[in-house]
Amino acid sequence: MRLPISYLGLGILLPFFAICPAAAADVEAGKADFKKCALCHTADAETLDTYLADPRATVPGTKMIFPGIKDEKERQDVIAYLETLK
């Protein structure tokens, strides 16, 4: 059975939130840390589609364990969602 990517994300993130309450978070530190991620997470739709389809081919040597999203519709849905965050 194939679970939607959002379910997998919840499985990974829920334990994190259980041990790291929001009150203990440092927004400014998070902003600074996000700069490491900004190259991919602020990319245009075409770049995101290429990356999401095959992360390891797009960024050789990446240490991220994200396997990618093979389903084109699912990738487009993710990209559409990310566009709402701008």
C-alpha positions in Angstrom: 0.0 0.0 0.0 1.4 3.4 -1.0 1.0 6.1 1.6 0.7 9.7 0.5 4.0 11.6 1.1 2.2 13.8 3.7 1.6 10.7 5.9 5.3 9.8 5.7 6.2 13.3 6.7 3.9 13.2 9.7 5.5 9.9 10.8 8.9 11.6 10.7 7.8 15.0 12.2 5.5 14.0 15.0 8.2 12.6 17.3 10.2 15.7 16.7 7.3 18.0 17.8 6.7 15.7 20.9 10.2 16.4 22.2 10.7 19.9 20.9 7.9 22.1 22.0 7.2 25.2 19.9 7.8 27.5 22.9 11.5 26.3 23.0 12.0 27.2 19.3 14.2 30.1 18.3 12.7 31.8 15.3 15.8 33.8 14.4 18.0 30.7 14.6 15.5 28.9 12.4 15.7 31.8 9.9 19.5 31.6 9.8 19.4 27.8 9.5 16.9 27.9 6.7 19.5 29.7 4.6 21.1 26.3 4.1 17.9 25.0 2.6 16.8 28.1 0.7 18.5 27.2 -2.6 16.1 24.3 -3.1 13.2 25.4 -1.1 12.9 28.7 -2.9 13.5 27.4 -6.4 11.2 28.0 -9.3 8.5 25.4 -10.3 10.6 23.9 -13.1 13.7 23.4 -10.8 11.6 22.0 -8.1 9.9 19.5 -10.5 13.3 18.3 -11.6 14.6 18.0 -8.1 11.5 16.3 -6.7 11.6 13.8 -9.5 15.1 12.6 -8.8 17.0 14.5 -6.0 20.2 12.5 -6.2 20.6 13.1 -9.9 19.8 16.8 -9.5 22.2 17.3 -6.6 24.9 14.7 -6.9 26.5 13.9 -3.5 23.5 15.2 -1.5 23.3 13.9 2.0 19.5 14.2 2.1 17.7 10.9 2.3 14.6 12.2 0.5 14.0 9.6 -2.3 12.0 12.0 -4.5 8.4 11.9 -5.8 8.1 9.8 -8.9 4.4 10.6 -9.6 4.1 13.7 -11.7 0.7 14.7 -10.4 1.9 14.4 -6.8 4.9 16.6 -7.6 2.7 19.2 -9.2 0.4 19.2 -6.2 3.4 19.7 -3.9 4.7 22.6 -6.1 1.2 24.2 -6.2 1.1 24.0 -2.4 4.6 25.6 -2.0 3.5 28.4 -4.3 0.8 29.3 -1.8 3.5 29.9 0.8 5.1 32.8 -1.1 
